């Protein structure tokens, strides 16, 4: 099992920055791959970025060069530094935890979400 709590969202103007944090607790096996997803009303949830326990990262094309995902394994936390924010970045951002092993799914792998609103 794992429990995730996001924080750091808010309202900013285009070009501004925000830093999202996700605190994780529970089984460390559930945290091999941590990620950030986002979802706007009427749209499907989309992957923003992921990072493995060893630090390997992946980003969606829309955020490359602007967002940076990082993690602190000792603190069981993952972060998303968002720079040069655009109105299209407006969404609820969710933290996700995964084992990296097909068939092994942890209960509570999604956080409650944090609203990010970017005004023009």
DSSP file (Angstrom, degrees, kcal/mol; ACC not computed):
  #  RESIDUE AA STRUCTURE BP1 BP2  ACC     N-H-->O    O-->H-N    N-H-->O    O-->H-N    TCO  KAPPA ALPHA  PHI   PSI    X-CA   Y-CA   Z-CA
    1    1 A X              0   0    0      0, 0.0    26,-2.9     0, 0.0     2,-0.3   0.000 360.0 360.0 360.0 154.3    0.0    0.0    0.0
    2    2 A X  E     -A   26   0A   0    105,-2.4     2,-0.4    24,-0.2    24,-0.2  -0.993 360.0-154.1-147.8 148.5    1.0    3.6   -0.5
    3    3 A X  E     -A   25   0A   0     22,-2.7    22,-1.7    -2,-0.3     2,-0.4  -0.994  14.0-166.9-127.5 127.9   -0.5    7.0    0.4
    4    4 A X  E     -A   24   0A   0     -2,-0.4   108,-0.4   106,-0.3     2,-0.4  -0.930   7.0-174.2-120.3 137.4    0.3   10.1   -1.7
    5    5 A X  E     -A   23   0A   0     18,-1.9    18,-2.4    -2,-0.4     2,-0.2  -0.976  10.2-156.9-133.4 119.6   -0.3   13.7   -0.8
    6    6 A X  E     +A   22   0A   0     -2,-0.4     2,-0.3    16,-0.2    16,-0.2  -0.616  17.8 164.1 -93.7 153.8    0.3   16.5   -3.3
    7    7 A X  E     +A   21   0A   0     14,-2.1    14,-2.9    -2,-0.2   107,-0.1  -0.973  39.9  68.7-156.9 164.2    0.9   20.2   -2.4
    8    8 A X        +     0   0    0     -2,-0.3    11,-0.4     1,-0.3    14,-0.0   0.368  60.9 133.9 106.5  -4.0    2.2   23.3   -4.0
    9    9 A X        +     0   0    0     12,-0.1     2,-0.3     9,-0.1    -1,-0.3  -0.161  21.1 125.8 -71.6 172.4   -0.5   24.1   -6.6
   10   10 A X  E     -d  116   0B   0    105,-0.8   107,-2.8   104,-0.1     2,-0.5  -0.987  57.0 -59.2 167.1-167.5   -1.9   27.6   -7.0
   11   11 A X  E     +d  117   0B   0     -2,-0.3     2,-0.3   105,-0.2   107,-0.2  -0.933  51.9 162.4-111.4 126.8   -2.7   30.4   -9.4
   12   12 A X  E     -d  118   0B   0    105,-2.6   107,-2.7    -2,-0.5     2,-0.2  -0.935  36.6-107.1-137.9 161.0    0.1   32.1  -11.4
   13   13 A X  E >   -d  119   0B   0     -2,-0.3     3,-2.3   105,-0.2    72,-0.2  -0.525  53.7 -79.2 -83.6 156.5    0.4   34.3  -14.4
   14   14 A X  T 3  S+     0   0    0    105,-2.4    72,-0.2     1,-0.3    -1,-0.1  -0.278 121.0  30.8 -54.2 136.7    1.8   32.9  -17.7
   15   15 A X  T 3  S+     0   0    0     70,-2.9    69,-0.6     1,-0.3    -1,-0.3   0.260  98.2 115.6  94.4 -11.0    5.6   32.8  -17.5
   16   16 A X    <   -     0   0    0     -3,-2.3    69,-2.4    69,-0.2     2,-0.3  -0.115  57.4-123.6 -82.6-176.4    5.6   32.1  -13.8
   17   17 A X        -     0   0    0     66,-0.2     2,-0.3    67,-0.2    66,-0.2  -0.936  20.4-179.0-133.0 152.7    6.8   29.1  -11.9
   18   18 A X  E     - B   0  82A   0     64,-2.1    64,-3.3    -2,-0.3     2,-0.5  -0.978  15.8-146.8-143.8 153.3    5.4   26.6   -9.4
   19   19 A X  E     - B   0  81A   0    -11,-0.4     2,-0.3    -2,-0.3    62,-0.2  -0.970  13.9-158.4-126.1 116.2    6.9   23.7   -7.5
   20   20 A X  E     - B   0  80A   0     60,-2.6    60,-2.2    -2,-0.5     2,-0.4  -0.702   6.4-161.8 -92.5 144.0    4.7   20.7   -6.8
   21   21 A X  E     -AB   7  79A   0    -14,-2.9   -14,-2.1    -2,-0.3     2,-0.4  -0.945   7.1-166.4-124.9 147.3    5.5   18.3   -4.0
   22   22 A X  E     -AB   6  78A   0     56,-2.0    56,-2.0    -2,-0.4     2,-0.5  -0.959   6.8-159.2-135.2 115.6    4.3   14.8   -3.4
   23   23 A X  E     -AB   5  77A   0    -18,-2.4   -18,-1.9    -2,-0.4     2,-0.4  -0.814  12.6-163.2 -95.1 132.9    4.9   13.0   -0.1
   24   24 A X  E     +A    4   0A   0     52,-2.8     2,-0.3    -2,-0.5   -20,-0.2  -0.905  11.4 176.9-119.1 143.6    4.7    9.3   -0.2
   25   25 A X  E     +A    3   0A   0    -22,-1.7   -22,-2.7    -2,-0.4     2,-0.4  -0.989  42.3  46.5-141.1 150.1    4.3    6.8    2.7
   26   26 A X  E    S+A    2   0A   0     -2,-0.3     2,-0.3   -24,-0.2   -24,-0.2  -0.944  94.4  10.1 125.5-146.9    3.9    3.0    2.7
   27   27 A X    >   -     0   0    0    -26,-2.9     3,-1.4    -2,-0.4     4,-0.2  -0.560  54.4-147.3 -77.0 128.1    5.7    0.2    0.9
   28   28 A X  G >  S+     0   0    0     -2,-0.3     3,-1.8     1,-0.3    -1,-0.1   0.773  95.9  69.2 -66.1 -25.2    8.9    1.3   -0.9
   29   29 A X  G >  S+     0   0    0      1,-0.3     3,-0.8     2,-0.2    -1,-0.3   0.773  93.1  60.4 -63.1 -23.8    8.3   -1.3   -3.5
   30   30 A X  G <  S+     0   0    0     -3,-1.4    -1,-0.3     1,-0.2     3,-0.2   0.578  98.8  59.0 -76.6  -9.7    5.3    0.8   -4.6
   31   31 A X  G <   +     0   0    0     -3,-1.8    -1,-0.2    -4,-0.2     3,-0.2   0.071  61.7 114.1-112.9  22.7    7.5    3.8   -5.4
   32   32 A X  S <  S+     0   0    0     -3,-0.8    21,-1.5    66,-0.5     2,-0.5   0.936  89.6  27.1 -58.4 -46.4    9.9    2.4   -8.0
   33   33 A X  E    S-FE  52  98B   0     65,-2.7    65,-2.2    19,-0.2     2,-0.4  -0.975  75.3-172.5-121.3 120.6    8.5    4.8  -10.6
   34   34 A X  E     +FE  51  97B   0     17,-2.9    17,-3.0    -2,-0.5     2,-0.3  -0.848  13.0 172.8-109.1 147.5    6.9    8.0   -9.5
   35   35 A X  E     -FE  50  96B   0     61,-2.4    61,-2.6    -2,-0.4     2,-0.4  -0.972  29.6-131.0-151.4 164.9    5.1   10.3  -11.8
   36   36 A X  E     +FE  49  95B   0     13,-2.8    12,-2.9    -2,-0.3    13,-1.7  -0.979  25.3 177.7-118.8 132.6    3.0   13.4  -12.3
   37   37 A X  E     -FE  47  94B   0     57,-2.7    57,-3.2    -2,-0.4     2,-0.3  -0.853   9.9-155.8-124.2 162.2   -0.2   13.4  -14.4
   38   38 A X  E     -FE  46  93B   0      8,-2.3     8,-2.8    -2,-0.3     2,-0.3  -0.983   6.9-171.7-141.7 155.2   -2.6   16.1  -15.1
   39   39 A X  E     - E   0  92B   0     53,-1.9    53,-2.5    -2,-0.3     2,-0.3  -0.975   6.9-162.4-150.8 130.9   -6.2   16.4  -16.0
   40   40 A X    >   -     0   0    0     -2,-0.3     3,-2.3     4,-0.3    51,-0.1  -0.797  47.5 -81.4-105.0 152.8   -8.6   19.2  -17.1
   41   41 A X  T 3  S+     0   0    0     -2,-0.3     3,-0.1     1,-0.3    -1,-0.1  -0.294 118.6  16.9 -55.0 132.4  -12.4   18.9  -17.0
   42   42 A X  T 3  S+     0   0    0      1,-0.3     2,-0.3    -3,-0.0    -1,-0.3   0.403 111.7  94.4  85.3  -2.6  -13.6   17.0  -20.0
   43   43 A X  S <  S-     0   0    0     -3,-2.3    -1,-0.3     3,-0.0     2,-0.2  -0.838  77.3-106.8-120.1 159.1  -10.2   15.6  -20.9
   44   44 A X        -     0   0    0     -2,-0.3    -4,-0.3     1,-0.1     2,-0.2  -0.481  44.3 -94.8 -79.2 153.3   -8.4   12.4  -20.1
   45   45 A X        -     0   0    0     -2,-0.2     2,-0.3    -6,-0.1    -6,-0.2  -0.484  47.4-161.2 -67.1 134.4   -5.7   12.3  -17.6
   46   46 A X  E     -F   38   0B   0     -8,-2.8    -8,-2.3    -2,-0.2     2,-0.3  -0.902  20.0-108.4-123.5 149.9   -2.3   12.6  -19.3
   47   47 A X  E     +F   37   0B   0     -2,-0.3   -10,-0.2   -10,-0.2     3,-0.1  -0.548  31.1 174.8 -74.7 135.0    1.2   11.8  -18.3
   48   48 A X  E     -     0   0B   0    -12,-2.9    12,-2.4     1,-0.4     2,-0.3   0.803  62.2 -26.3-103.3 -52.6    3.5   14.8  -17.6
   49   49 A X  E     -FG  36  59B   0    -13,-1.7   -13,-2.8    10,-0.2    -1,-0.4  -0.983  51.3-159.3-162.5 153.3    6.7   13.2  -16.3
   50   50 A X  E     -FG  35  58B   0      8,-2.1     8,-1.9    -2,-0.3     2,-0.3  -0.955   2.9-169.0-135.4 157.1    8.0   10.1  -14.6
   51   51 A X  E     -FG  34  57B   0    -17,-3.0   -17,-2.9    -2,-0.3     6,-0.2  -0.975  13.8-141.5-147.3 132.7   11.1    9.3  -12.6
   52   52 A X  E >   -F   33   0B   0      4,-2.1     3,-1.6    -2,-0.3   -19,-0.2  -0.335  35.7 -99.2 -86.0 172.1   12.4    5.9  -11.5
   53   53 A X  T 3  S+     0   0    0    -21,-1.5    20,-0.1     1,-0.3   -20,-0.1   0.833 125.6  52.2 -58.7 -33.1   14.1    5.1   -8.2
   54   54 A X  T 3  S-     0   0    0    -22,-0.2    -1,-0.3     2,-0.1   -21,-0.1   0.464 124.6-101.4 -86.2  -1.9   17.4    5.3  -10.0
   55   55 A X    <   +     0   0    0     -3,-1.6     2,-0.4     1,-0.3    -2,-0.1   0.540  67.3 150.4  98.6   7.1   16.7    8.7  -11.5
   56   56 A X        -     0   0    0      1,-0.0    -4,-2.1     2,-0.0     2,-0.3  -0.606  29.2-161.4 -74.6 129.1   15.7    7.9  -15.0
   57   57 A X  E     -G   51   0B   0     -2,-0.4     2,-0.3    -6,-0.2    -6,-0.2  -0.803  18.2-172.9-117.7 154.2   13.2   10.5  -16.3
   58   58 A X  E     -G   50   0B   0     -8,-1.9    -8,-2.1    -2,-0.3     2,-0.3  -0.991   8.9-168.4-140.0 145.2   10.7   10.9  -19.0
   59   59 A X  E     -G   49   0B   0     -2,-0.3   -10,-0.2   -10,-0.2     2,-0.2  -0.960  26.0-112.9-133.6 150.3    8.7   13.9  -20.1
   60   60 A X    >>  -     0   0    0    -12,-2.4     3,-1.4    -2,-0.3     4,-1.0  -0.504  36.5-115.1 -72.8 153.1    5.8   14.6  -22.3
   61   61 A X  T 34 S+     0   0    0      1,-0.3     3,-0.3     2,-0.2    -1,-0.1   0.820 111.5  63.3 -61.0 -31.5    6.7   16.7  -25.3
   62   62 A X  T 34 S+     0   0    0      1,-0.2    -1,-0.3     3,-0.0   -14,-0.1   0.692 111.9  34.0 -69.6 -18.3    4.5   19.6  -24.2
   63   63 A X  T X> S+     0   0    0     -3,-1.4     4,-2.4   -15,-0.2     3,-2.3   0.474  82.3 127.0-116.4  -4.5    6.6   20.2  -21.0
   64   64 A X  T 3< S+     0   0    0     -4,-1.0     4,-0.1    -3,-0.3    -3,-0.0  -0.297  81.2  15.9 -57.6 134.0   10.1   19.3  -22.1
   65   65 A X  T 34 S+     0   0    0      2,-0.4    -1,-0.3     1,-0.1     3,-0.1   0.263 126.3  58.7  86.3 -12.2   12.5   22.1  -21.3
   66   66 A X  T <4 S+     0   0    0     -3,-2.3    17,-2.0     1,-0.2     2,-0.3   0.709  98.3  51.5-115.7 -37.0   10.1   23.7  -18.9
   67   67 A X  E  <  -C   82   0A   0     -4,-2.4    -2,-0.4    15,-0.2     2,-0.4  -0.789  59.0-166.0-107.2 148.9    9.3   21.1  -16.3
   68   68 A X  E     -C   81   0A   0     13,-2.2    13,-2.9    -2,-0.3     2,-0.4  -0.984   5.4-157.5-135.1 123.8   11.8   19.1  -14.2
   69   69 A X  E     +C   80   0A   0     -2,-0.4     2,-0.3    11,-0.2    11,-0.2  -0.802  21.3 163.2 -99.2 142.2   10.8   16.1  -12.1
   70   70 A X  E     -C   79   0A   0      9,-1.9     9,-3.1    -2,-0.4     2,-0.3  -0.945  17.2-155.2-148.6 167.3   13.0   15.0   -9.2
   71   71 A X  E     -C   78   0A   0     -2,-0.3     2,-0.5     7,-0.3     7,-0.2  -0.993  14.3-150.2-148.5 154.7   12.8   12.8   -6.2
   72   72 A X  E  >> -C   77   0A   0      5,-2.7     5,-1.9    -2,-0.3     4,-0.8  -0.924  11.8-170.2-124.6 101.4   14.3   12.3   -2.8
   73   73 A X  T  45S+     0   0    0     -2,-0.5     3,-0.4     1,-0.2    -1,-0.1   0.841  84.8  57.9 -64.8 -34.2   14.2    8.7   -1.9
   74   74 A X  T  45S+     0   0    0      1,-0.2    -1,-0.2    -3,-0.1    -2,-0.0   0.858 115.8  36.5 -63.9 -34.2   15.3    9.3    1.7
   75   75 A X  T  45S-     0   0    0     -3,-0.5   -51,-0.3     2,-0.1    -1,-0.2   0.457 105.8-128.4 -95.1  -3.1   12.3   11.5    2.2
   76   76 A X  T  <5 +     0   0    0     -4,-0.8   -52,-2.8    -3,-0.4     2,-0.3   0.945  64.8 132.7  52.4  51.7   10.0    9.4    0.0
   77   77 A X  E   < -BC  23  72A   0     -5,-1.9    -5,-2.7   -54,-0.2     2,-0.4  -0.958  42.8-162.0-134.6 150.5    9.1   12.5   -2.0
   78   78 A X  E     -BC  22  71A   0    -56,-2.0   -56,-2.0    -2,-0.3     2,-0.3  -0.975  12.6-162.5-130.6 146.4    8.8   13.5   -5.6
   79   79 A X  E     -BC  21  70A   0     -9,-3.1    -9,-1.9    -2,-0.4     2,-0.4  -0.884  13.8-156.8-129.9 157.0    8.8   17.1   -7.0
   80   80 A X  E     -BC  20  69A   0    -60,-2.2   -60,-2.6    -2,-0.3     2,-0.6  -0.900   9.7-160.8-135.7 106.5    7.8   18.8  -10.2
   81   81 A X  E     -BC  19  68A   0    -13,-2.9   -13,-2.2    -2,-0.4     2,-0.6  -0.785  11.9-165.2 -86.7 120.3    9.4   22.2  -10.9
   82   82 A X  E     +BC  18  67A   0    -64,-3.3   -64,-2.1    -2,-0.6     2,-0.3  -0.930  11.1 174.9-115.0 114.7    7.3   24.0  -13.4
   83   83 A X        +     0   0    0    -17,-2.0   -66,-0.2    -2,-0.6   -67,-0.1  -0.771  60.2  21.1-115.1 161.2    8.8   27.0  -15.2
   84   84 A X  S    S-     0   0    0    -69,-0.6    -1,-0.2    -2,-0.3   -67,-0.2   0.908  85.0-158.5  49.8  48.7    7.5   29.2  -18.0
   85   85 A X        -     0   0    0    -69,-2.4   -70,-2.9    -3,-0.3     2,-0.3  -0.244   7.8-158.6 -62.7 144.4    4.0   28.1  -17.2
   86   86 A X    >   -     0   0    0    -72,-0.2     3,-2.4   -71,-0.1     4,-0.3  -0.849  31.8-109.5-120.7 155.7    1.4   28.5  -20.0
   87   87 A X  G >  S+     0   0    0     -2,-0.3     3,-1.8     1,-0.3    31,-0.3   0.838 117.7  63.4 -54.0 -32.9   -2.4   28.7  -19.8
   88   88 A X  G 3  S+     0   0    0      1,-0.3    -1,-0.3     3,-0.0    -3,-0.0   0.634  89.4  69.0 -68.0 -12.4   -2.5   25.2  -21.4
   89   89 A X  G <  S+     0   0    0     -3,-2.4    -1,-0.3     2,-0.0    -2,-0.2   0.581  71.2 119.5 -79.6  -9.3   -0.7   23.9  -18.3
   90   90 A X    <   +     0   0    0     -3,-1.8     2,-0.3    -4,-0.3    27,-0.2  -0.383  41.4 105.0 -60.1 124.7   -3.9   24.6  -16.2
   91   91 A X  E    S- H   0 116B   0     25,-2.0    25,-2.6    -2,-0.2     2,-0.6  -0.965  76.4 -79.5-179.9 171.7   -5.1   21.3  -14.8
   92   92 A X  E     -EH  39 115B   0    -53,-2.5   -53,-1.9    -2,-0.3     2,-0.5  -0.867  47.9-146.0 -90.0 125.7   -5.3   19.2  -11.7
   93   93 A X  E     -EH  38 114B   0     21,-3.0    21,-2.0    -2,-0.6     2,-0.4  -0.819  13.7-163.8-100.6 130.7   -2.0   17.6  -11.2
   94   94 A X  E     -E   37   0B   0    -57,-3.2   -57,-2.7    -2,-0.5     2,-0.3  -0.916  13.2-137.9-117.9 137.8   -1.8   14.1   -9.7
   95   95 A X  E     -E   36   0B   0     -2,-0.4    16,-2.1   -59,-0.2     2,-0.4  -0.709  24.4-166.8 -88.0 143.3    1.0   12.2   -8.1
   96   96 A X  E     -EI  35 110B   0    -61,-2.6   -61,-2.4    -2,-0.3     2,-0.4  -0.984  11.1-160.5-135.7 144.7    1.4    8.6   -9.0
   97   97 A X  E     +E   34   0B   0     12,-1.8     2,-0.3    -2,-0.4     9,-0.2  -0.975  14.0 176.1-124.2 139.0    3.4    5.7   -7.7
   98   98 A X  E     -E   33   0B   0    -65,-2.2   -65,-2.7    -2,-0.4   -66,-0.5  -0.981  33.2-138.0-142.2 152.9    4.1    2.5   -9.5
   99   99 A X        -     0   0    0      5,-0.5   -68,-0.1    -2,-0.3     3,-0.1   0.729  36.0-131.1 -80.7 -23.1    6.1   -0.7   -8.9
  100  100 A X  S    S+     0   0    0      1,-0.2     2,-0.5     4,-0.2     5,-0.1   0.521  77.2 107.1  80.2   4.9    7.6   -0.9  -12.4
  101  101 A X  S >  S-     0   0    0      3,-0.4     3,-2.3     0, 0.0    -2,-0.2  -0.961  74.9-123.6-120.1 114.2    6.5   -4.6  -12.4
  102  102 A X  T 3  S+     0   0    0     -2,-0.5     3,-0.1     1,-0.3     0, 0.0  -0.301  98.4  22.5 -55.4 133.0    3.6   -5.6  -14.5
  103  103 A X  T 3  S+     0   0    0      1,-0.1     2,-0.7     0, 0.0    -1,-0.3   0.243  99.4  99.9  93.7 -13.5    1.0   -7.3  -12.4
  104  104 A X    <   +     0   0    0     -3,-2.3    -5,-0.5     2,-0.0     2,-0.4  -0.882  48.4 167.7-109.5 102.0    2.2   -5.7   -9.2
  105  105 A X        -     0   0    0     -2,-0.7     2,-0.3    -7,-0.1    -7,-0.1  -0.941  24.0-141.4-118.9 134.1   -0.1   -2.8   -8.3
  106  106 A X    >   -     0   0    0     -2,-0.4     3,-0.7    -9,-0.2     2,-0.2  -0.714  20.9-114.5 -96.3 144.0   -0.2   -1.0   -5.0
  107  107 A X  T 3  S+     0   0    0     -2,-0.3  -105,-2.4     1,-0.2    -1,-0.0  -0.552  99.9  26.1 -72.0 137.1   -3.4    0.2   -3.4
  108  108 A X  T 3  S+     0   0    0     -2,-0.2  -104,-0.3  -107,-0.2    -1,-0.2   0.829  71.0 152.0  81.6  33.8   -3.5    4.0   -3.1
  109  109 A X    <   +     0   0    0     -3,-0.7   -12,-1.8  -106,-0.1     2,-0.4   0.500  54.1  67.7 -79.2  -3.5   -1.3    4.7   -6.1
  110  110 A X  B    S-I   96   0B   0    -14,-0.2  -106,-0.3  -108,-0.2   -14,-0.2  -0.947  72.6-139.5-119.6 138.5   -2.9    8.1   -6.9
  111  111 A X        -     0   0    0    -16,-2.1  -106,-0.2    -2,-0.4     3,-0.1  -0.212  32.7-102.4 -80.4 179.8   -2.9   11.3   -4.8
  112  112 A X        -     0   0    0   -108,-0.4  -107,-0.1     1,-0.1   -18,-0.1   0.654  63.9-114.4 -81.4 -16.3   -5.8   13.6   -4.3
  113  113 A X        -     0   0    0      1,-0.1     2,-0.4   -18,-0.1   -19,-0.2   0.083  16.6-126.0  97.9 150.7   -4.6   16.1   -6.8
  114  114 A X  E     - H   0  93B   0    -21,-2.0   -21,-3.0  -107,-0.1     2,-0.3  -0.994  23.6-124.8-135.9 126.8   -3.5   19.7   -6.7
  115  115 A X  E     - H   0  92B   0     -2,-0.4  -105,-0.8   -23,-0.2     2,-0.5  -0.535  23.1-173.0 -77.2 130.1   -5.0   22.5   -8.8
  116  116 A X  E     -dH  10  91B   0    -25,-2.6   -25,-2.0    -2,-0.3     2,-0.5  -0.990   4.4-176.8-120.8 122.0   -2.6   24.5  -11.0
  117  117 A X  E     -d   11   0B   0   -107,-2.8  -105,-2.6    -2,-0.5     2,-0.5  -0.980   6.3-168.3-124.2 125.4   -4.2   27.5  -12.8
  118  118 A X  E     -d   12   0B   0     -2,-0.5     2,-0.2   -31,-0.3  -105,-0.2  -0.953   9.6-157.7-115.8 118.9   -2.2   29.7  -15.2
  119  119 A X  E      d   13   0B   0   -107,-2.7  -105,-2.4    -2,-0.5   -32,-0.1  -0.631 360.0 360.0 -95.2 153.2   -3.7   33.0  -16.2
  120  120 A X              0   0    0     -2,-0.2    -1,-0.1  -107,-0.2  -107,-0.1   0.401 360.0 360.0 -99.1 360.0   -2.9   34.9  -19.4
